[in-house]
Amino acid sequence: MIHAFIALIPMNTADMTYRVMDVETRTVRIARYGTQVSETLTLERDGKTIKIKLTSQTERFHGRRASFSKGDSVNYDRELKDGMVIDRNSLHKG
């Protein structure tokens, strides 16, 4: 019975690829916790431009973060919409 249910779930494993058009980085020094980094990326795919925010990280606890630059290709497991906030670890350079 469970197997029949699982077969009905659509399996979309293809990643969506976007090109980074702009990166806005904001750093804030937080006393003994180190530096908190927040980033907003402007991405383009199929002529459509969107802006997303990546979750902030405190460098003292999370260590070195993945950095994105203008012109990079990035992959995400589904379609991104303008204004989304996503976990920075789920966005991968492609």
Contacts in CASP RR format, 6 or more apart in sequence:
PFRMAT RR
TARGET T0000
AUTHOR 0000-0000-0000
METHOD contacts of the structure
MODEL  1
MIHAFIALIPMNTADMTYRVMDVETRTVRIARYGTQVSETLTLERDGKTI
KIKLTSQTERFHGRRASFSKGDSVNYDRELKDGMVIDRNSLHKG
12 78 0 8 1.000
13 77 0 8 1.000
15 75 0 8 1.000
15 76 0 8 1.000
15 77 0 8 1.000
15 92 0 8 1.000
16 45 0 8 1.000
16 75 0 8 1.000
16 76 0 8 1.000
16 77 0 8 1.000
16 78 0 8 1.000
16 79 0 8 1.000
16 80 0 8 1.000
17 45 0 8 1.000
17 73 0 8 1.000
17 74 0 8 1.000
17 75 0 8 1.000
17 94 0 8 1.000
18 43 0 8 1.000
18 44 0 8 1.000
18 45 0 8 1.000
18 73 0 8 1.000
18 74 0 8 1.000
18 75 0 8 1.000
18 76 0 8 1.000
18 80 0 8 1.000
19 43 0 8 1.000
19 44 0 8 1.000
19 45 0 8 1.000
19 71 0 8 1.000
19 72 0 8 1.000
19 73 0 8 1.000
19 74 0 8 1.000
20 41 0 8 1.000
20 42 0 8 1.000
20 43 0 8 1.000
20 68 0 8 1.000
20 69 0 8 1.000
20 70 0 8 1.000
20 71 0 8 1.000
20 72 0 8 1.000
20 73 0 8 1.000
20 74 0 8 1.000
21 42 0 8 1.000
21 43 0 8 1.000
21 44 0 8 1.000
21 49 0 8 1.000
21 70 0 8 1.000
21 71 0 8 1.000
22 41 0 8 1.000
22 42 0 8 1.000
22 70 0 8 1.000
23 39 0 8 1.000
23 40 0 8 1.000
23 41 0 8 1.000
23 42 0 8 1.000
23 68 0 8 1.000
23 69 0 8 1.000
23 70 0 8 1.000
24 39 0 8 1.000
24 40 0 8 1.000
24 41 0 8 1.000
24 42 0 8 1.000
25 37 0 8 1.000
25 38 0 8 1.000
25 39 0 8 1.000
26 37 0 8 1.000
26 38 0 8 1.000
26 39 0 8 1.000
27 35 0 8 1.000
27 36 0 8 1.000
27 37 0 8 1.000
27 38 0 8 1.000
28 35 0 8 1.000
28 36 0 8 1.000
28 38 0 8 1.000
29 35 0 8 1.000
29 36 0 8 1.000
30 36 0 8 1.000
30 58 0 8 1.000
33 58 0 8 1.000
33 60 0 8 1.000
33 61 0 8 1.000
34 58 0 8 1.000
34 59 0 8 1.000
34 60 0 8 1.000
35 58 0 8 1.000
35 59 0 8 1.000
35 60 0 8 1.000
36 56 0 8 1.000
36 57 0 8 1.000
36 58 0 8 1.000
36 59 0 8 1.000
37 56 0 8 1.000
37 57 0 8 1.000
37 58 0 8 1.000
37 59 0 8 1.000
37 65 0 8 1.000
38 53 0 8 1.000
38 54 0 8 1.000
38 56 0 8 1.000
39 53 0 8 1.000
39 54 0 8 1.000
39 68 0 8 1.000
39 88 0 8 1.000
40 51 0 8 1.000
40 52 0 8 1.000
40 53 0 8 1.000
40 54 0 8 1.000
41 51 0 8 1.000
41 52 0 8 1.000
41 53 0 8 1.000
41 54 0 8 1.000
41 68 0 8 1.000
41 74 0 8 1.000
42 49 0 8 1.000
42 50 0 8 1.000
42 51 0 8 1.000
43 49 0 8 1.000
43 50 0 8 1.000
43 51 0 8 1.000
43 52 0 8 1.000
43 74 0 8 1.000
43 80 0 8 1.000
44 50 0 8 1.000
50 80 0 8 1.000
50 81 0 8 1.000
50 82 0 8 1.000
50 83 0 8 1.000
50 84 0 8 1.000
51 82 0 8 1.000
51 83 0 8 1.000
52 80 0 8 1.000
52 82 0 8 1.000
52 83 0 8 1.000
52 84 0 8 1.000
52 85 0 8 1.000
52 86 0 8 1.000
53 83 0 8 1.000
53 84 0 8 1.000
53 85 0 8 1.000
53 86 0 8 1.000
54 85 0 8 1.000
54 86 0 8 1.000
54 87 0 8 1.000
54 88 0 8 1.000
54 91 0 8 1.000
55 85 0 8 1.000
55 86 0 8 1.000
55 87 0 8 1.000
55 88 0 8 1.000
57 63 0 8 1.000
57 65 0 8 1.000
57 88 0 8 1.000
59 65 0 8 1.000
65 88 0 8 1.000
66 88 0 8 1.000
66 89 0 8 1.000
66 91 0 8 1.000
66 93 0 8 1.000
68 74 0 8 1.000
68 91 0 8 1.000
68 93 0 8 1.000
72 93 0 8 1.000
72 94 0 8 1.000
73 93 0 8 1.000
73 94 0 8 1.000
74 91 0 8 1.000
74 92 0 8 1.000
74 93 0 8 1.000
74 94 0 8 1.000
75 91 0 8 1.000
75 92 0 8 1.000
75 93 0 8 1.000
75 94 0 8 1.000
76 86 0 8 1.000
76 90 0 8 1.000
76 91 0 8 1.000
76 92 0 8 1.000
77 90 0 8 1.000
80 86 0 8 1.000
END
